[in-house]
């Protein structure tokens, strides 16, 4: 079934709504691969990736940071 907004991932473990997007959900939202996002976090891509936060060992992208990245 098609969702109303095809750019947003479906709810579930890949989209922890209260905290933000995990790398898999961020990948689906931005259209960038998880591998590229990982490399961007390490600073080894020609362009900067979206801002992210670390919560323990987890990487979290906020909706604002992903939209800022997509609009830049």
mmCIF file as Biopython writes it, N, C-alpha, C and O atoms, coordinates in Angstrom:
data_model
#
loop_
_atom_site.group_PDB
_atom_site.id
_atom_site.type_symbol
_atom_site.label_atom_id
_atom_site.label_alt_id
_atom_site.label_comp_id
_atom_site.label_asym_id
_atom_site.label_entity_id
_atom_site.label_seq_id
_atom_site.pdbx_PDB_ins_code
_atom_site.Cartn_x
_atom_site.Cartn_y
_atom_site.Cartn_z
_atom_site.occupancy
_atom_site.B_iso_or_equiv
_atom_site.auth_seq_id
_atom_site.auth_asym_id
_atom_site.pdbx_PDB_model_num
ATOM 1   N N  . UNK A ? 1  ? 0.836  -1.172 0.000  1.0 0.0 1  A 1 
ATOM 2   C CA . UNK A ? 1  ? 0.000  0.000  0.000  1.0 0.0 1  A 1 
ATOM 3   C C  . UNK A ? 1  ? 0.884  1.239  0.000  1.0 0.0 1  A 1 
ATOM 4   O O  . UNK A ? 1  ? 1.854  1.306  0.756  1.0 0.0 1  A 1 
ATOM 5   N N  . UNK A ? 2  ? 0.568  2.203  -0.822 1.0 0.0 2  A 1 
ATOM 6   C CA . UNK A ? 2  ? 1.321  3.450  -0.908 1.0 0.0 2  A 1 
ATOM 7   C C  . UNK A ? 2  ? 1.042  4.315  0.308  1.0 0.0 2  A 1 
ATOM 8   O O  . UNK A ? 2  ? -0.099 4.422  0.755  1.0 0.0 2  A 1 
ATOM 9   N N  . UNK A ? 3  ? 2.096  4.933  0.843  1.0 0.0 3  A 1 
ATOM 10  C CA . UNK A ? 3  ? 1.886  5.854  1.957  1.0 0.0 3  A 1 
ATOM 11  C C  . UNK A ? 3  ? 1.563  7.239  1.412  1.0 0.0 3  A 1 
ATOM 12  O O  . UNK A ? 3  ? 1.820  7.534  0.244  1.0 0.0 3  A 1 
ATOM 13  N N  . UNK A ? 4  ? 1.002  8.078  2.264  1.0 0.0 4  A 1 
ATOM 14  C CA . UNK A ? 4  ? 0.637  9.422  1.833  1.0 0.0 4  A 1 
ATOM 15  C C  . UNK A ? 4  ? 1.865  10.240 1.467  1.0 0.0 4  A 1 
ATOM 16  O O  . UNK A ? 4  ? 1.821  11.018 0.514  1.0 0.0 4  A 1 
ATOM 17  N N  . UNK A ? 5  ? 2.948  10.084 2.195  1.0 0.0 5  A 1 
ATOM 18  C CA . UNK A ? 5  ? 4.183  10.797 1.930  1.0 0.0 5  A 1 
ATOM 19  C C  . UNK A ? 5  ? 5.270  9.776  1.629  1.0 0.0 5  A 1 
ATOM 20  O O  . UNK A ? 5  ? 5.835  9.200  2.559  1.0 0.0 5  A 1 
ATOM 21  N N  . UNK A ? 6  ? 5.580  9.536  0.362  1.0 0.0 6  A 1 
ATOM 22  C CA . UNK A ? 6  ? 6.503  8.459  0.023  1.0 0.0 6  A 1 
ATOM 23  C C  . UNK A ? 6  ? 7.938  8.715  0.469  1.0 0.0 6  A 1 
ATOM 24  O O  . UNK A ? 6  ? 8.743  7.784  0.441  1.0 0.0 6  A 1 
ATOM 25  N N  . UNK A ? 7  ? 8.301  9.937  0.883  1.0 0.0 7  A 1 
ATOM 26  C CA . UNK A ? 7  ? 9.673  10.197 1.295  1.0 0.0 7  A 1 
ATOM 27  C C  . UNK A ? 7  ? 9.929  9.766  2.729  1.0 0.0 7  A 1 
ATOM 28  O O  . UNK A ? 7  ? 11.083 9.576  3.112  1.0 0.0 7  A 1 
ATOM 29  N N  . UNK A ? 8  ? 8.879  9.608  3.536  1.0 0.0 8  A 1 
ATOM 30  C CA . UNK A ? 8  ? 9.057  9.200  4.920  1.0 0.0 8  A 1 
ATOM 31  C C  . UNK A ? 8  ? 9.053  7.682  5.032  1.0 0.0 8  A 1 
ATOM 32  O O  . UNK A ? 8  ? 8.218  7.022  4.415  1.0 0.0 8  A 1 
ATOM 33  N N  . UNK A ? 9  ? 9.972  7.121  5.807  1.0 0.0 9  A 1 
ATOM 34  C CA . UNK A ? 9  ? 9.955  5.671  5.997  1.0 0.0 9  A 1 
ATOM 35  C C  . UNK A ? 9  ? 8.757  5.254  6.835  1.0 0.0 9  A 1 
ATOM 36  O O  . UNK A ? 9  ? 8.185  6.056  7.573  1.0 0.0 9  A 1 
ATOM 37  N N  . UNK A ? 10 ? 8.393  3.996  6.709  1.0 0.0 10 A 1 
ATOM 38  C CA . UNK A ? 10 ? 7.286  3.480  7.510  1.0 0.0 10 A 1 
ATOM 39  C C  . UNK A ? 10 ? 7.686  3.457  8.977  1.0 0.0 10 A 1 
ATOM 40  O O  . UNK A ? 10 ? 8.868  3.362  9.307  1.0 0.0 10 A 1 
ATOM 41  N N  . UNK A ? 11 ? 6.702  3.543  9.846  1.0 0.0 11 A 1 
ATOM 42  C CA . UNK A ? 11 ? 6.988  3.473  11.279 1.0 0.0 11 A 1 
ATOM 43  C C  . UNK A ? 11 ? 7.526  2.099  11.626 1.0 0.0 11 A 1 
ATOM 44  O O  . UNK A ? 11 ? 7.242  1.121  10.934 1.0 0.0 11 A 1 
ATOM 45  N N  . UNK A ? 12 ? 8.293  2.023  12.682 1.0 0.0 12 A 1 
ATOM 46  C CA . UNK A ? 12 ? 8.870  0.759  13.117 1.0 0.0 12 A 1 
ATOM 47  C C  . UNK A ? 12 ? 10.257 0.988  13.671 1.0 0.0 12 A 1 
ATOM 48  O O  . UNK A ? 12 ? 10.617 2.112  14.018 1.0 0.0 12 A 1 
ATOM 49  N N  . UNK A ? 13 ? 11.028 -0.063 13.753 1.0 0.0 13 A 1 
ATOM 50  C CA . UNK A ? 13 ? 12.350 0.033  14.364 1.0 0.0 13 A 1 
ATOM 51  C C  . UNK A ? 13 ? 13.305 0.913  13.572 1.0 0.0 13 A 1 
ATOM 52  O O  . UNK A ? 13 ? 14.294 1.390  14.129 1.0 0.0 13 A 1 
ATOM 53  N N  . UNK A ? 14 ? 13.040 1.141  12.289 1.0 0.0 14 A 1 
ATOM 54  C CA . UNK A ? 14 ? 13.915 1.988  11.485 1.0 0.0 14 A 1 
ATOM 55  C C  . UNK A ? 14 ? 13.576 3.467  11.617 1.0 0.0 14 A 1 
ATOM 56  O O  . UNK A ? 14 ? 14.251 4.307  11.022 1.0 0.0 14 A 1 
ATOM 57  N N  . UNK A ? 15 ? 12.553 3.795  12.377 1.0 0.0 15 A 1 
ATOM 58  C CA . UNK A ? 15 ? 12.116 5.189  12.468 1.0 0.0 15 A 1 
ATOM 59  C C  . UNK A ? 15 ? 11.677 5.489  13.893 1.0 0.0 15 A 1 
ATOM 60  O O  . UNK A ? 15 ? 10.481 5.571  14.170 1.0 0.0 15 A 1 
ATOM 61  N N  . UNK A ? 16 ? 12.648 5.654  14.809 1.0 0.0 16 A 1 
ATOM 62  C CA . UNK A ? 16 ? 12.279 5.959  16.192 1.0 0.0 16 A 1 
ATOM 63  C C  . UNK A ? 16 ? 11.785 7.403  16.299 1.0 0.0 16 A 1 
ATOM 64  O O  . UNK A ? 16 ? 12.582 8.319  16.500 1.0 0.0 16 A 1 
ATOM 65  N N  . UNK A ? 17 ? 10.488 7.602  16.167 1.0 0.0 17 A 1 
ATOM 66  C CA . UNK A ? 17 ? 9.905  8.932  16.046 1.0 0.0 17 A 1 
ATOM 67  C C  . UNK A ? 17 ? 10.303 9.921  17.142 1.0 0.0 17 A 1 
ATOM 68  O O  . UNK A ? 17 ? 10.600 11.068 16.807 1.0 0.0 17 A 1 
ATOM 69  N N  . UNK A ? 18 ? 10.331 9.559  18.427 1.0 0.0 18 A 1 
ATOM 70  C CA . UNK A ? 18 ? 10.646 10.569 19.438 1.0 0.0 18 A 1 
ATOM 71  C C  . UNK A ? 18 ? 12.075 11.092 19.351 1.0 0.0 18 A 1 
ATOM 72  O O  . UNK A ? 18 ? 12.335 12.232 19.736 1.0 0.0 18 A 1 
ATOM 73  N N  . UNK A ? 19 ? 13.002 10.283 18.857 1.0 0.0 19 A 1 
ATOM 74  C CA . UNK A ? 19 ? 14.406 10.664 18.890 1.0 0.0 19 A 1 
ATOM 75  C C  . UNK A ? 19 ? 14.951 11.116 17.545 1.0 0.0 19 A 1 
ATOM 76  O O  . UNK A ? 19 ? 15.850 11.957 17.511 1.0 0.0 19 A 1 
ATOM 77  N N  . UNK A ? 20 ? 14.459 10.609 16.471 1.0 0.0 20 A 1 
ATOM 78  C CA . UNK A ? 20 ? 14.967 10.952 15.152 1.0 0.0 20 A 1 
ATOM 79  C C  . UNK A ? 20 ? 15.117 9.719  14.280 1.0 0.0 20 A 1 
ATOM 80  O O  . UNK A ? 20 ? 14.465 8.699  14.500 1.0 0.0 20 A 1 
ATOM 81  N N  . UNK A ? 21 ? 15.982 9.829  13.293 1.0 0.0 21 A 1 
ATOM 82  C CA . UNK A ? 21 ? 16.185 8.776  12.307 1.0 0.0 21 A 1 
ATOM 83  C C  . UNK A ? 21 ? 17.476 8.015  12.602 1.0 0.0 21 A 1 
ATOM 84  O O  . UNK A ? 21 ? 18.510 8.629  12.865 1.0 0.0 21 A 1 
ATOM 85  N N  . UNK A ? 22 ? 17.422 6.705  12.560 1.0 0.0 22 A 1 
ATOM 86  C CA . UNK A ? 22 ? 18.655 5.941  12.614 1.0 0.0 22 A 1 
ATOM 87  C C  . UNK A ? 22 ? 19.267 5.962  11.209 1.0 0.0 22 A 1 
ATOM 88  O O  . UNK A ? 22 ? 18.608 6.434  10.283 1.0 0.0 22 A 1 
ATOM 89  N N  . UNK A ? 23 ? 20.494 5.474  11.010 1.0 0.0 23 A 1 
ATOM 90  C CA . UNK A ? 23 ? 21.118 5.560  9.684  1.0 0.0 23 A 1 
ATOM 91  C C  . UNK A ? 23 ? 20.313 4.913  8.556  1.0 0.0 23 A 1 
ATOM 92  O O  . UNK A ? 23 ? 20.293 5.430  7.439  1.0 0.0 23 A 1 
ATOM 93  N N  . UNK A ? 24 ? 19.654 3.793  8.834  1.0 0.0 24 A 1 
ATOM 94  C CA . UNK A ? 24 ? 18.872 3.137  7.779  1.0 0.0 24 A 1 
ATOM 95  C C  . UNK A ? 24 ? 17.696 4.013  7.349  1.0 0.0 24 A 1 
ATOM 96  O O  . UNK A ? 24 ? 17.444 4.178  6.156  1.0 0.0 24 A 1 
ATOM 97  N N  . UNK A ? 25 ? 16.980 4.571  8.321  1.0 0.0 25 A 1 
ATOM 98  C CA . UNK A ? 25 ? 15.849 5.444  7.995  1.0 0.0 25 A 1 
ATOM 99  C C  . UNK A ? 25 ? 16.331 6.739  7.341  1.0 0.0 25 A 1 
ATOM 100 O O  . UNK A ? 25 ? 15.689 7.247  6.422  1.0 0.0 25 A 1 
ATOM 101 N N  . UNK A ? 26 ? 17.456 7.271  7.810  1.0 0.0 26 A 1 
ATOM 102 C CA . UNK A ? 26 ? 18.021 8.486  7.205  1.0 0.0 26 A 1 
ATOM 103 C C  . UNK A ? 26 ? 18.415 8.224  5.756  1.0 0.0 26 A 1 
ATOM 104 O O  . UNK A ? 26 ? 18.252 9.090  4.896  1.0 0.0 26 A 1 
ATOM 105 N N  . UNK A ? 27 ? 18.928 7.036  5.493  1.0 0.0 27 A 1 
ATOM 106 C CA . UNK A ? 27 ? 19.281 6.659  4.134  1.0 0.0 27 A 1 
ATOM 107 C C  . UNK A ? 27 ? 18.057 6.649  3.226  1.0 0.0 27 A 1 
ATOM 108 O O  . UNK A ? 27 ? 18.093 7.169  2.110  1.0 0.0 27 A 1 
ATOM 109 N N  . UNK A ? 28 ? 16.989 6.061  3.709  1.0 0.0 28 A 1 
ATOM 110 C CA . UNK A ? 28 ? 15.748 6.010  2.919  1.0 0.0 28 A 1 
ATOM 111 C C  . UNK A ? 28 ? 15.180 7.409  2.718  1.0 0.0 28 A 1 
ATOM 112 O O  . UNK A ? 28 ? 14.665 7.720  1.644  1.0 0.0 28 A 1 
ATOM 113 N N  . UNK A ? 29 ? 15.269 8.251  3.736  1.0 0.0 29 A 1 
ATOM 114 C CA . UNK A ? 29 ? 14.709 9.605  3.666  1.0 0.0 29 A 1 
ATOM 115 C C  . UNK A ? 29 ? 15.495 10.480 2.702  1.0 0.0 29 A 1 
ATOM 116 O O  . UNK A ? 29 ? 14.899 11.241 1.940  1.0 0.0 29 A 1 
ATOM 117 N N  . UNK A ? 30 ? 16.823 10.386 2.720  1.0 0.0 30 A 1 
ATOM 118 C CA . UNK A ? 30 ? 17.659 11.261 1.895  1.0 0.0 30 A 1 
ATOM 119 C C  . UNK A ? 30 ? 17.954 10.700 0.511  1.0 0.0 30 A 1 
ATOM 120 O O  . UNK A ? 30 ? 18.275 11.454 -0.407 1.0 0.0 30 A 1 
ATOM 121 N N  . UNK A ? 31 ? 17.847 9.383  0.353  1.0 0.0 31 A 1 
ATOM 122 C CA . UNK A ? 31 ? 18.222 8.767  -0.909 1.0 0.0 31 A 1 
ATOM 123 C C  . UNK A ? 31 ? 19.717 8.488  -0.995 1.0 0.0 31 A 1 
ATOM 124 O O  . UNK A ? 31 ? 20.201 8.034  -2.032 1.0 0.0 31 A 1 
ATOM 125 N N  . UNK A ? 32 ? 20.451 8.754  0.076  1.0 0.0 32 A 1 
ATOM 126 C CA . UNK A ? 32 ? 21.881 8.459  0.135  1.0 0.0 32 A 1 
ATOM 127 C C  . UNK A ? 32 ? 22.035 7.073  0.763  1.0 0.0 32 A 1 
ATOM 128 O O  . UNK A ? 32 ? 21.217 6.668  1.588  1.0 0.0 32 A 1 
ATOM 129 N N  . UNK A ? 33 ? 23.079 6.355  0.372  1.0 0.0 33 A 1 
ATOM 130 C CA . UNK A ? 33 ? 23.265 5.014  0.927  1.0 0.0 33 A 1 
ATOM 131 C C  . UNK A ? 33 ? 23.722 5.092  2.380  1.0 0.0 33 A 1 
ATOM 132 O O  . UNK A ? 33 ? 24.288 6.097  2.810  1.0 0.0 33 A 1 
ATOM 133 N N  . UNK A ? 34 ? 23.471 4.028  3.126  1.0 0.0 34 A 1 
ATOM 134 C CA . UNK A ? 34 ? 23.958 3.959  4.502  1.0 0.0 34 A 1 
ATOM 135 C C  . UNK A ? 34 ? 25.476 4.047  4.527  1.0 0.0 34 A 1 
ATOM 136 O O  . UNK A ? 34 ? 26.053 4.650  5.431  1.0 0.0 34 A 1 
ATOM 137 N N  . UNK A ? 35 ? 26.118 3.449  3.541  1.0 0.0 35 A 1 
ATOM 138 C CA . UNK A ? 35 ? 27.579 3.488  3.459  1.0 0.0 35 A 1 
ATOM 139 C C  . UNK A ? 35 ? 28.066 4.925  3.280  1.0 0.0 35 A 1 
ATOM 140 O O  . UNK A ? 35 ? 29.028 5.341  3.926  1.0 0.0 35 A 1 
ATOM 141 N N  . UNK A ? 36 ? 27.406 5.681  2.407  1.0 0.0 36 A 1 
ATOM 142 C CA . UNK A ? 36 ? 27.810 7.078  2.199  1.0 0.0 36 A 1 
ATOM 143 C C  . UNK A ? 36 ? 27.624 7.884  3.477  1.0 0.0 36 A 1 
ATOM 144 O O  . UNK A ? 36 ? 28.494 8.677  3.839  1.0 0.0 36 A 1 
ATOM 145 N N  . UNK A ? 37 ? 26.496 7.692  4.169  1.0 0.0 37 A 1 
ATOM 146 C CA . UNK A ? 37 ? 26.268 8.418  5.424  1.0 0.0 37 A 1 
ATOM 147 C C  . UNK A ? 37 ? 27.349 8.075  6.447  1.0 0.0 37 A 1 
ATOM 148 O O  . UNK A ? 37 ? 27.822 8.952  7.171  1.0 0.0 37 A 1 
ATOM 149 N N  . UNK A ? 38 ? 27.738 6.810  6.507  1.0 0.0 38 A 1 
ATOM 150 C CA . UNK A ? 38 ? 28.788 6.399  7.427  1.0 0.0 38 A 1 
ATOM 151 C C  . UNK A ? 38 ? 30.111 7.083  7.086  1.0 0.0 38 A 1 
ATOM 152 O O  . UNK A ? 38 ? 30.805 7.582  7.971  1.0 0.0 38 A 1 
ATOM 153 N N  . UNK A ? 39 ? 30.451 7.103  5.810  1.0 0.0 39 A 1 
ATOM 154 C CA . UNK A ? 39 ? 31.690 7.751  5.379  1.0 0.0 39 A 1 
ATOM 155 C C  . UNK A ? 39 ? 31.630 9.260  5.624  1.0 0.0 39 A 1 
ATOM 156 O O  . UNK A ? 39 ? 32.637 9.870  5.984  1.0 0.0 39 A 1 
ATOM 157 N N  . UNK A ? 40 ? 30.460 9.862  5.430  1.0 0.0 40 A 1 
ATOM 158 C CA . UNK A ? 40 ? 30.306 11.299 5.680  1.0 0.0 40 A 1 
ATOM 159 C C  . UNK A ? 40 ? 30.513 11.608 7.164  1.0 0.0 40 A 1 
ATOM 160 O O  . UNK A ? 40 ? 31.096 12.636 7.511  1.0 0.0 40 A 1 
ATOM 161 N N  . UNK A ? 41 ? 30.036 10.716 8.041  1.0 0.0 41 A 1 
ATOM 162 C CA . UNK A ? 41 ? 30.259 10.909 9.484  1.0 0.0 41 A 1 
ATOM 163 C C  . UNK A ? 41 ? 31.745 10.868 9.818  1.0 0.0 41 A 1 
ATOM 164 O O  . UNK A ? 41 ? 32.192 11.554 10.737 1.0 0.0 41 A 1 
ATOM 165 N N  . UNK A ? 42 ? 32.507 10.077 9.086  1.0 0.0 42 A 1 
ATOM 166 C CA . UNK A ? 42 ? 33.954 9.971  9.323  1.0 0.0 42 A 1 
ATOM 167 C C  . UNK A ? 42 ? 34.734 11.073 8.613  1.0 0.0 42 A 1 
ATOM 168 O O  . UNK A ? 42 ? 35.936 11.227 8.829  1.0 0.0 42 A 1 
ATOM 169 N N  . UNK A ? 43 ? 34.046 11.843 7.764  1.0 0.0 43 A 1 
ATOM 170 C CA . UNK A ? 43 ? 34.706 12.939 7.067  1.0 0.0 43 A 1 
ATOM 171 C C  . UNK A ? 43 ? 35.517 12.528 5.855  1.0 0.0 43 A 1 
ATOM 172 O O  . UNK A ? 43 ? 36.441 13.241 5.465  1.0 0.0 43 A 1 
ATOM 173 N N  . UNK A ? 44 ? 35.192 11.389 5.248  1.0 0.0 44 A 1 
ATOM 174 C CA . UNK A ? 44 ? 35.974 10.932 4.093  1.0 0.0 44 A 1 
ATOM 175 C C  . UNK A ? 44 ? 35.189 11.007 2.784  1.0 0.0 44 A 1 
ATOM 176 O O  . UNK A ? 44 ? 35.488 10.278 1.838  1.0 0.0 44 A 1 
ATOM 177 N N  . UNK A ? 45 ? 34.196 11.876 2.727  1.0 0.0 45 A 1 
ATOM 178 C CA . UNK A ? 45 ? 33.466 12.115 1.485  1.0 0.0 45 A 1 
ATOM 179 C C  . UNK A ? 45 ? 33.794 13.529 1.013  1.0 0.0 45 A 1 
ATOM 180 O O  . UNK A ? 45 ? 34.149 14.384 1.825  1.0 0.0 45 A 1 
ATOM 181 N N  . UNK A ? 46 ? 33.680 13.784 -0.288 1.0 0.0 46 A 1 
ATOM 182 C CA . UNK A ? 46 ? 33.974 15.129 -0.795 1.0 0.0 46 A 1 
ATOM 183 C C  . UNK A ? 46 ? 33.018 16.196 -0.259 1.0 0.0 46 A 1 
ATOM 184 O O  . UNK A ? 46 ? 33.388 17.364 -0.149 1.0 0.0 46 A 1 
ATOM 185 N N  . UNK A ? 47 ? 31.803 15.798 0.070  1.0 0.0 47 A 1 
ATOM 186 C CA . UNK A ? 47 ? 30.832 16.759 0.607  1.0 0.0 47 A 1 
ATOM 187 C C  . UNK A ? 47 ? 30.462 16.362 2.029  1.0 0.0 47 A 1 
ATOM 188 O O  . UNK A ? 47 ? 30.563 15.198 2.414  1.0 0.0 47 A 1 
ATOM 189 N N  . UNK A ? 48 ? 30.031 17.361 2.804  1.0 0.0 48 A 1 
ATOM 190 C CA . UNK A ? 48 ? 29.617 17.088 4.180  1.0 0.0 48 A 1 
ATOM 191 C C  . UNK A ? 48 ? 28.259 16.407 4.187  1.0 0.0 48 A 1 
ATOM 192 O O  . UNK A ? 48 ? 27.403 16.699 3.352  1.0 0.0 48 A 1 
ATOM 193 N N  . UNK A ? 49 ? 28.071 15.514 5.118  1.0 0.0 49 A 1 
ATOM 194 C CA . UNK A ? 49 ? 26.792 14.847 5.295  1.0 0.0 49 A 1 
ATOM 195 C C  . UNK A ? 49 ? 25.924 15.619 6.273  1.0 0.0 49 A 1 
ATOM 196 O O  . UNK A ? 49 ? 26.317 16.685 6.746  1.0 0.0 49 A 1 
ATOM 197 N N  . UNK A ? 50 ? 24.759 15.093 6.576  1.0 0.0 50 A 1 
ATOM 198 C CA . UNK A ? 50 ? 23.875 15.757 7.538  1.0 0.0 50 A 1 
ATOM 199 C C  . UNK A ? 50 ? 24.444 15.702 8.957  1.0 0.0 50 A 1 
ATOM 200 O O  . UNK A ? 50 ? 25.185 14.784 9.309  1.0 0.0 50 A 1 
ATOM 201 N N  . UNK A ? 51 ? 24.085 16.698 9.758  1.0 0.0 51 A 1 
ATOM 202 C CA . UNK A ? 51 ? 24.495 16.705 11.161 1.0 0.0 51 A 1 
ATOM 203 C C  . UNK A ? 51 ? 23.871 15.501 11.856 1.0 0.0 51 A 1 
ATOM 204 O O  . UNK A ? 51 ? 22.774 15.073 11.495 1.0 0.0 51 A 1 
ATOM 205 N N  . UNK A ? 52 ? 24.554 14.963 12.834 1.0 0.0 52 A 1 
ATOM 206 C CA . UNK A ? 52 ? 24.060 13.795 13.563 1.0 0.0 52 A 1 
ATOM 207 C C  . UNK A ? 52 ? 24.428 13.919 15.030 1.0 0.0 52 A 1 
ATOM 208 O O  . UNK A ? 52 ? 25.275 14.728 15.410 1.0 0.0 52 A 1 
ATOM 209 N N  . UNK A ? 53 ? 23.782 13.108 15.840 1.0 0.0 53 A 1 
ATOM 210 C CA . UNK A ? 53 ? 24.069 13.041 17.268 1.0 0.0 53 A 1 
ATOM 211 C C  . UNK A ? 53 ? 24.406 11.603 17.612 1.0 0.0 53 A 1 
ATOM 212 O O  . UNK A ? 53 ? 23.924 10.671 16.969 1.0 0.0 53 A 1 
ATOM 213 N N  . UNK A ? 54 ? 25.233 11.430 18.624 1.0 0.0 54 A 1 
ATOM 214 C CA . UNK A ? 54 ? 25.517 10.100 19.145 1.0 0.0 54 A 1 
ATOM 215 C C  . UNK A ? 54 ? 24.796 9.970  20.476 1.0 0.0 54 A 1 
ATOM 216 O O  . UNK A ? 54 ? 24.934 10.824 21.352 1.0 0.0 54 A 1 
ATOM 217 N N  . UNK A ? 55 ? 24.033 8.912  20.623 1.0 0.0 55 A 1 
ATOM 218 C CA . UNK A ? 55 ? 23.362 8.593  21.875 1.0 0.0 55 A 1 
ATOM 219 C C  . UNK A ? 55 ? 23.916 7.229  22.282 1.0 0.0 55 A 1 
ATOM 220 O O  . UNK A ? 55 ? 23.461 6.185  21.814 1.0 0.0 55 A 1 
ATOM 221 N N  . UNK A ? 56 ? 24.902 7.271  23.159 1.0 0.0 56 A 1 
ATOM 222 C CA . UNK A ? 56 ? 25.641 6.047  23.440 1.0 0.0 56 A 1 
ATOM 223 C C  . UNK A ? 56 ? 26.398 5.659  22.182 1.0 0.0 56 A 1 
ATOM 224 O O  . UNK A ? 56 ? 27.214 6.430  21.677 1.0 0.0 56 A 1 
ATOM 225 N N  . UNK A ? 57 ? 26.129 4.474  21.682 1.0 0.0 57 A 1 
ATOM 226 C CA . UNK A ? 57 ? 26.760 4.025  20.437 1.0 0.0 57 A 1 
ATOM 227 C C  . UNK A ? 57 ? 25.868 4.256  19.224 1.0 0.0 57 A 1 
ATOM 228 O O  . UNK A ? 57 ? 26.282 4.033  18.087 1.0 0.0 57 A 1 
ATOM 229 N N  . UNK A ? 58 ? 24.646 4.703  19.472 1.0 0.0 58 A 1 
ATOM 230 C CA . UNK A ? 58 ? 23.678 4.906  18.385 1.0 0.0 58 A 1 
ATOM 231 C C  . UNK A ? 58 ? 23.899 6.239  17.694 1.0 0.0 58 A 1 
ATOM 232 O O  . UNK A ? 58 ? 24.240 7.230  18.339 1.0 0.0 58 A 1 
ATOM 233 N N  . UNK A ? 59 ? 23.705 6.262  16.387 1.0 0.0 59 A 1 
ATOM 234 C CA . UNK A ? 59 ? 23.770 7.483  15.589 1.0 0.0 59 A 1 
ATOM 235 C C  . UNK A ? 59 ? 22.341 7.899  15.294 1.0 0.0 59 A 1 
ATOM 236 O O  . UNK A ? 59 ? 21.534 7.085  14.843 1.0 0.0 59 A 1 
ATOM 237 N N  . UNK A ? 60 ? 22.022 9.175  15.548 1.0 0.0 60 A 1 
ATOM 238 C CA . UNK A ? 60 ? 20.673 9.689  15.336 1.0 0.0 60 A 1 
ATOM 239 C C  . UNK A ? 60 ? 20.750 10.947 14.474 1.0 0.0 60 A 1 
ATOM 240 O O  . UNK A ? 60 ? 21.563 11.837 14.724 1.0 0.0 60 A 1 
ATOM 241 N N  . UNK A ? 61 ? 19.893 11.007 13.459 1.0 0.0 61 A 1 
ATOM 242 C CA . UNK A ? 61 ? 19.742 12.196 12.625 1.0 0.0 61 A 1 
ATOM 243 C C  . UNK A ? 61 ? 18.386 12.812 12.943 1.0 0.0 61 A 1 
ATOM 244 O O  . UNK A ? 61 ? 17.377 12.107 12.967 1.0 0.0 61 A 1 
ATOM 245 N N  . UNK A ? 62 ? 18.350 14.121 13.187 1.0 0.0 62 A 1 
ATOM 246 C CA . UNK A ? 62 ? 17.063 14.775 13.414 1.0 0.0 62 A 1 
ATOM 247 C C  . UNK A ? 62 ? 16.433 15.118 12.073 1.0 0.0 62 A 1 
ATOM 248 O O  . UNK A ? 62 ? 17.121 15.217 11.057 1.0 0.0 62 A 1 
ATOM 249 N N  . UNK A ? 63 ? 15.138 15.294 12.082 1.0 0.0 63 A 1 
ATOM 250 C CA . UNK A ? 63 ? 14.433 15.688 10.863 1.0 0.0 63 A 1 
ATOM 251 C C  . UNK A ? 63 ? 14.964 17.021 10.361 1.0 0.0 63 A 1 
ATOM 252 O O  . UNK A ? 63 ? 15.140 17.201 9.156  1.0 0.0 63 A 1 
ATOM 253 N N  . UNK A ? 64 ? 15.222 17.957 11.270 1.0 0.0 64 A 1 
ATOM 254 C CA . UNK A ? 64 ? 15.753 19.266 10.874 1.0 0.0 64 A 1 
ATOM 255 C C  . UNK A ? 64 ? 17.101 19.132 10.181 1.0 0.0 64 A 1 
ATOM 256 O O  . UNK A ? 64 ? 17.345 19.788 9.168  1.0 0.0 64 A 1 
ATOM 257 N N  . UNK A ? 65 ? 17.984 18.284 10.719 1.0 0.0 65 A 1 
ATOM 258 C CA . UNK A ? 65 ? 19.311 18.146 10.112 1.0 0.0 65 A 1 
ATOM 259 C C  . UNK A ? 65 ? 19.222 17.494 8.732  1.0 0.0 65 A 1 
ATOM 260 O O  . UNK A ? 65 ? 19.984 17.848 7.832  1.0 0.0 65 A 1 
ATOM 261 N N  . UNK A ? 66 ? 18.305 16.550 8.560  1.0 0.0 66 A 1 
ATOM 262 C CA . UNK A ? 66 ? 18.146 15.918 7.245  1.0 0.0 66 A 1 
ATOM 263 C C  . UNK A ? 66 ? 17.555 16.890 6.232  1.0 0.0 66 A 1 
ATOM 264 O O  . UNK A ? 66 ? 17.995 16.938 5.084  1.0 0.0 66 A 1 
ATOM 265 N N  . UNK A ? 67 ? 16.561 17.662 6.655  1.0 0.0 67 A 1 
ATOM 266 C CA . UNK A ? 67 ? 15.993 18.655 5.735  1.0 0.0 67 A 1 
ATOM 267 C C  . UNK A ? 67 ? 17.009 19.729 5.373  1.0 0.0 67 A 1 
ATOM 268 O O  . UNK A ? 67 ? 17.076 20.162 4.223  1.0 0.0 67 A 1 
ATOM 269 N N  . UNK A ? 68 ? 17.800 20.159 6.355  1.0 0.0 68 A 1 
ATOM 270 C CA . UNK A ? 68 ? 18.855 21.149 6.092  1.0 0.0 68 A 1 
ATOM 271 C C  . UNK A ? 68 ? 19.845 20.599 5.069  1.0 0.0 68 A 1 
ATOM 272 O O  . UNK A ? 68 ? 20.245 21.309 4.147  1.0 0.0 68 A 1 
ATOM 273 N N  . UNK A ? 69 ? 20.239 19.337 5.227  1.0 0.0 69 A 1 
ATOM 274 C CA . UNK A ? 69 ? 21.155 18.692 4.295  1.0 0.0 69 A 1 
ATOM 275 C C  . UNK A ? 69 ? 20.550 18.622 2.893  1.0 0.0 69 A 1 
ATOM 276 O O  . UNK A ? 69 ? 21.223 18.943 1.913  1.0 0.0 69 A 1 
ATOM 277 N N  . UNK A ? 70 ? 19.307 18.212 2.790  1.0 0.0 70 A 1 
ATOM 278 C CA . UNK A ? 70 ? 18.657 18.073 1.489  1.0 0.0 70 A 1 
ATOM 279 C C  . UNK A ? 70 ? 18.451 19.428 0.799  1.0 0.0 70 A 1 
ATOM 280 O O  . UNK A ? 70 ? 18.457 19.502 -0.430 1.0 0.0 70 A 1 
ATOM 281 N N  . UNK A ? 71 ? 18.271 20.475 1.569  1.0 0.0 71 A 1 
ATOM 282 C CA . UNK A ? 71 ? 18.036 21.801 0.993  1.0 0.0 71 A 1 
ATOM 283 C C  . UNK A ? 71 ? 19.317 22.584 0.738  1.0 0.0 71 A 1 
ATOM 284 O O  . UNK A ? 71 ? 19.264 23.699 0.219  1.0 0.0 71 A 1 
ATOM 285 N N  . UNK A ? 72 ? 20.469 22.017 1.096  1.0 0.0 72 A 1 
ATOM 286 C CA . UNK A ? 72 ? 21.731 22.749 0.896  1.0 0.0 72 A 1 
ATOM 287 C C  . UNK A ? 72 ? 22.293 22.508 -0.490 1.0 0.0 72 A 1 
ATOM 288 O O  . UNK A ? 72 ? 23.347 23.044 -0.831 1.0 0.0 72 A 1 
#
